[in-house]
């Protein structure tokens, strides 16, 4: 982990003397935007009860996945500061959130034997949510990059010009969102989510090289190891899916 700096504008505005943090505002705005895109993009929600279960499992699994890596990395600080809940409540990771949400949905659908696929609707929504939320990270002064001599370097409060990795990710995810919206109807149910996961985790792998943080084995971060596993998994999933579709098509021609 790395220290949180003062940021560009940690408090966005004040309401009745209460400061609304930039981070909280843009994360909330990202969630609202994602929900709107999901609802508008779902032409046929099918069984509404199943849709609620899928969405709930994604949110719960995503929330736990986003916190678990932070708790593991900071368990000493959490224990030392008990009963102060600050270290428990602070920090979250998109990588863990995506993995946790995907695993939660998979196991819940398998347990309840739900055949309904919402991945093509989730993918653009999540991409937009991340794009908007990362603006909050930029203004708050977290998730920043390593020092740089390039003109686009930003001072996040420590008088060091750093890569604005939050904006790199935000711009990339806005581009992914537009791409997913354009190609959505060309993909079979569930395949668009696989494409989204491959795109995001591939980007995140390379972004980690210029992002401040702890390095582990071979000069890579824990998130990079996770990114490699996720990309391999979804590439294999798409490959197996394509072979099955080709086999099914061949049988129909006999």
C-alpha positions in Angstrom: 0.0 0.0 0.0 1.1 3.6 -0.3 0.3 6.8 1.7 -2.7 8.9 0.8 -1.8 12.4 -0.3 -3.8 15.6 0.0 -5.0 15.4 -3.6 -6.2 18.0 -6.0 -9.6 18.7 -4.4 -10.5 16.3 -1.6 -13.6 18.2 -0.7 -15.8 18.9 -3.7 -18.4 21.3 -2.1 -20.1 22.0 1.2 -23.7 21.6 2.2 -24.8 23.3 5.4 -21.2 23.3 6.6 -20.7 19.6 5.8 -18.0 18.9 3.3 -18.8 16.4 0.5 -15.7 14.5 -0.5 -14.8 14.3 -4.1 -14.2 10.6 -3.8 -17.6 9.8 -2.2 -19.4 12.0 -4.7 -17.9 10.5 -7.9 -18.1 6.9 -6.6 -21.8 7.5 -5.9 -22.2 9.1 -9.3 -20.5 6.2 -10.9 -22.8 3.7 -9.2 -25.9 5.7 -10.3 -24.6 5.9 -13.8 -23.9 2.2 -13.9 -27.4 1.4 -12.6 -29.0 3.6 -15.2 -26.9 2.1 -18.1 -27.8 -1.4 -16.8 -31.5 -0.8 -16.7 -31.6 1.0 -20.0 -29.5 -1.7 -21.6 -31.6 -4.6 -20.4 -34.3 -4.9 -23.1 -35.7 -8.0 -21.4 -35.0 -8.6 -17.7 -36.7 -11.9 -17.9 -37.5 -13.3 -14.4 -37.4 -10.2 -12.3 -36.8 -12.1 -9.1 -33.7 -13.8 -10.7 -32.5 -10.4 -11.9 -32.7 -9.0 -8.3 -30.8 -12.1 -7.0 -28.1 -11.7 -9.6 -27.7 -7.9 -9.0 -27.7 -8.4 -5.2 -25.0 -11.2 -5.4 -22.9 -9.0 -7.6 -23.1 -6.1 -5.2 -22.4 -8.1 -2.1 -19.6 -10.2 -3.7 -18.1 -7.0 -5.2 -18.2 -5.2 -1.9 -16.5 -8.0 0.0 -14.0 -8.6 -2.8 -13.1 -4.9 -2.9 -12.3 -4.9 0.9 -10.7 -8.3 1.4 -7.3 -7.6 -0.1 -7.1 -4.3 1.8 -7.9 -6.1 5.1 -5.3 -8.8 4.4 -2.6 -6.3 3.5 -3.4 -4.1 6.5 -4.4 -6.7 9.1 -1.7 -5.5 11.6 -2.9 -1.9 11.5 -6.5 -3.1 11.9 -5.6 -5.2 14.9 -3.5 -2.4 16.5 -6.2 0.2 16.1 -9.1 -1.9 17.4 -11.8 -0.8 18.3 -11.3 2.1 15.9 -13.0 1.0 12.7 -11.2 3.5 10.5 -8.7 1.1 9.0 -11.5 -1.5 8.5 -13.7 0.9 6.6 -11.1 2.8 4.5 -9.7 1.6 1.2 -11.1 -0.7 -1.5 -9.8 -2.2 -4.7 -11.6 -2.4 -8.1 -9.6 -5.6 -9.0 -10.9 -7.4 -5.9 -14.4 -6.0 -6.4 -14.6 -7.3 -10.0 -13.3 -10.8 -9.1 -15.5 -11.0 -6.0 -18.6 -9.9 -7.9 -18.0 -12.3 -10.7 -17.3 -15.3 -8.3 -20.4 -14.4 -6.3 -22.7 -14.3 -9.3 -21.2 -17.6 -10.6 -21.7 -19.5 -7.4 -25.2 -18.1 -6.7 -26.4 -18.9 -10.2 -25.0 -22.4 -9.9 -26.6 -22.9 -6.5 -30.0 -21.7 -7.6 -29.7 -23.2 -11.1 -30.3 -19.8 -12.7 -29.7 -19.9 -16.5 -30.4 -16.2 -17.1 -27.3 -14.3 -18.4 -26.9 -10.6 -17.6 -23.2 -10.3 -18.4 -23.8 -8.3 -21.6 -25.8 -5.8 -19.6 -23.4 -5.6 -16.7 -20.2 -5.0 -18.8 -20.9 -1.5 -20.2 -22.4 -0.5 -16.8 -19.4 -1.5 -14.9 -17.0 0.2 -17.4 -18.8 3.5 -17.0 -19.0 3.2 -13.2 -15.2 2.7 -13.0 -14.6 5.6 -15.5 -16.6 8.0 -13.3 -15.4 6.7 -10.0 -11.7 7.1 -10.9 -12.3 10.9 -11.2 -12.9 10.8 -7.5 -9.7 8.9 -6.9 -7.8 11.6 -8.9 -9.3 14.5 -6.9 -8.9 12.7 -3.5 -5.2 11.9 -4.1 -5.2 8.1 -4.0 -4.3 5.4 -6.5 -1.6 7.8 -8.0 1.3 6.9 -10.1 5.1 6.9 -9.7 7.1 10.2 -10.3 7.5 11.4 -13.9 9.2 14.1 -15.7 6.5 14.3 -18.4 4.5 17.5 -18.8 1.3 15.6 -17.7 2.7 15.0 -14.2 0.5 16.0 -11.4 1.4 17.2 -7.8 -0.9 15.3 -5.4 0.3 17.2 -2.4 3.9 16.0 -1.8 5.5 18.4 -4.3 6.3 15.5 -6.6 5.0 15.3 -10.2 3.4 11.9 -10.6 1.6 10.0 -13.4 -2.2 10.7 -13.0 -2.9 7.0 -13.3 -6.5 7.6 -12.1 -7.1 9.7 -15.2 -5.4 7.2 -17.5 -7.8 4.5 -16.2 -10.8 6.8 -16.4 -10.1 7.7 -20.0 -9.4 4.1 -20.9 -12.7 2.9 -19.3 -14.7 5.6 -21.0 -13.3 4.3 -24.3 -14.1 0.7 -23.2 -17.7 1.8 -22.3 -18.2 3.3 -25.8 -16.7 0.2 -27.5 -19.0 -2.2 -25.5 -22.1 -0.1 -26.3 -21.3 -0.2 -30.0 -20.6 -3.9 -30.2 -23.0 -5.2 -27.6 -25.6 -6.6 -30.0 -22.9 -8.5 -31.9 -22.1 -10.7 -28.9 -23.9 -13.8 -27.6 -25.2 -13.6 -24.0 -22.3 -13.6 -21.5 -19.5 -13.1 -24.0 -19.3 -9.3 -23.7 -18.5 -9.6 -20.0 -15.6 -11.8 -20.8 -14.3 -9.3 -23.3 -14.7 -6.5 -20.7 -12.7 -8.5 -18.1 -9.9 -9.2 -20.6 -9.7 -5.5 -21.6 -9.7 -4.2 -18.1 -7.3 -6.6 -16.5 -4.9 -6.4 -19.5 -4.9 -2.6 -19.0 -4.5 -2.9 -15.3 -1.5 -5.2 -15.7 0.5 -2.6 -17.6 -0.8 0.3 -15.6 0.7 -1.2 -12.5 4.2 -0.6 -13.8 3.7 3.2 -13.5 1.5 3.1 -10.4 2.9 3.6 -6.9 2.6 0.6 -4.7 4.4 -2.4 -3.2 6.2 -4.8 -5.5 6.3 -8.5 -4.8 7.9 -11.3 -6.8 9.8 -10.5 -10.0 9.1 -6.8 -9.6 5.4 -7.3 -10.1 2.5 -6.3 -7.8 -0.1 -8.6 -6.4 -2.6 -7.0 -8.7 -0.5 -7.9 -11.7 -0.5 -11.6 -10.7 -4.2 -11.5 -10.3 -4.6 -9.7 -13.6 -2.6 -12.5 -15.4 -4.8 -15.2 -13.9 -8.1 -13.4 -14.8 -7.0 -12.7 -18.4 -5.9 -16.4 -18.9 -9.2 -17.6 -17.4 -11.4 -15.5 -19.6 -9.4 -16.2 -22.7 -9.7 -19.9 -22.0 -13.4 -19.4 -21.3 -13.9 -17.7 -24.7 -11.9 -20.3 -26.5 -13.9 -23.2 -25.0 -17.2 -21.4 -25.7 -16.2 -20.8 -29.3 -15.3 -24.5 -29.8 -18.6 -25.6 -28.3 -20.5 -23.3 -30.6 -18.6 -24.6 -33.6 -19.3 -28.2 -32.5 -23.0 -27.4 -32.1 -23.2 -25.8 -35.5 -21.5 -28.8 -37.0 -24.1 -31.2 -35.5 -26.9 -29.1 -36.9 -25.5 -29.4 -40.4 -25.5 -33.3 -40.3 
